[in-house]
Every structure is written in C-alpha cells, then in structure tokens.
Amino acid sequence: MVGDADMNGEITLNDAYLVLMYNSHRAIGDLDYVYNEDMLINIHLLRLTDIDKDGEITLQDAYVILMYTSCLLYTSDAADD
C-alpha cells in the first residue's frame, strides 16, 4: 500500500514518522539509514514511500501521508464524539 512505511496494512501517523526519520537521517548525511535491514524489503518500502514519485524520499512525501491521516481522522466516526 502506497505510504505504508511500517507495512501494517494501514496508513497512519507512524508511517509519516518513519518517512520523516528517513529524510532526517539522509539530511544529516547518514546514507546508511534504511527502513528495513532486508534490502529487498527496503527497496520495496522506498518505492511505497516516494509518494510524489520524484525519485527521492522528501518532506513532501511525509506531508502527504500526514494530510491523508488527518483527513481519515477528521472524517472518521471518532471525530463525531
């Protein structure tokens, strides 16, 4: 599922957090940081979390996930309580 960085089958705030962590590590030069130690899984996750398909995991990708989860929260039954 596109945006599902933790592979739990849902798009949640944790997915945005993982994308932010990935981006942060890369920004400070930690090019060894990966989502998952299994390289095949990591490659798959890189494809899933590049939301805008620009070839990079950026803050924009995390922002889109955050906006998506905000919309889910706002439109859920929980918002009516």
PEDAGI-V905289 format. One record per residue. N is the residue number from 1. RES is the residue in one small letter. PSI is psi in degrees with one decimal (none if undefined). Layout:
n:N res:RES psi:PSI
n:N res:RES psi:PSI
//
This chain:
n:1 res:m psi:128.6
n:2 res:v psi:129.3
n:3 res:g psi:-7.1
n:4 res:d psi:79.9
n:5 res:a psi:-24.1
n:6 res:d psi:3.3
n:7 res:m psi:39.8
n:8 res:n psi:4.0
n:9 res:g psi:2.5
n:10 res:e psi:154.3
n:11 res:i psi:115.7
n:12 res:t psi:176.5
n:13 res:l psi:-29.8
n:14 res:n psi:-35.1
n:15 res:d psi:-43.1
n:16 res:a psi:-41.0
n:17 res:y psi:-45.1
n:18 res:l psi:-39.4
n:19 res:v psi:-40.7
n:20 res:l psi:-41.6
n:21 res:m psi:-44.1
n:22 res:y psi:-49.0
n:23 res:n psi:-41.8
n:24 res:s psi:-45.3
n:25 res:h psi:-42.7
n:26 res:r psi:-37.9
n:27 res:a psi:-30.2
n:28 res:i psi:8.5
n:29 res:g psi:6.3
n:30 res:d psi:79.4
n:31 res:l psi:-6.0
n:32 res:d psi:-8.9
n:33 res:y psi:132.1
n:34 res:v psi:158.3
n:35 res:y psi:-40.2
n:36 res:n psi:140.4
n:37 res:e psi:-25.9
n:38 res:d psi:114.8
n:39 res:m psi:-36.2
n:40 res:l psi:-42.4
n:41 res:i psi:-41.4
n:42 res:n psi:-44.1
n:43 res:i psi:-42.6
n:44 res:h psi:-44.6
n:45 res:l psi:-34.9
n:46 res:l psi:-39.6
n:47 res:r psi:-40.5
n:48 res:l psi:-29.6
n:49 res:t psi:-3.5
n:50 res:d psi:76.2
n:51 res:i psi:-44.2
n:52 res:d psi:3.3
n:53 res:k psi:40.6
n:54 res:d psi:4.0
n:55 res:g psi:1.9
n:56 res:e psi:151.8
n:57 res:i psi:113.1
n:58 res:t psi:175.4
n:59 res:l psi:-30.1
n:60 res:q psi:-39.5
n:61 res:d psi:-44.3
n:62 res:a psi:-39.9
n:63 res:y psi:-43.1
n:64 res:v psi:-41.4
n:65 res:i psi:-43.2
n:66 res:l psi:-44.3
n:67 res:m psi:-40.6
n:68 res:y psi:-46.8
n:69 res:t psi:-33.5
n:70 res:s psi:-41.3
n:71 res:c psi:-39.4
n:72 res:l psi:-44.2
n:73 res:l psi:-41.4
n:74 res:y psi:-35.1
n:75 res:t psi:-1.5
n:76 res:s psi:165.9
n:77 res:d psi:-29.1
n:78 res:a psi:-28.6
n:79 res:a psi:-20.9
n:80 res:d psi:-17.4
n:81 res:d psi:none
//
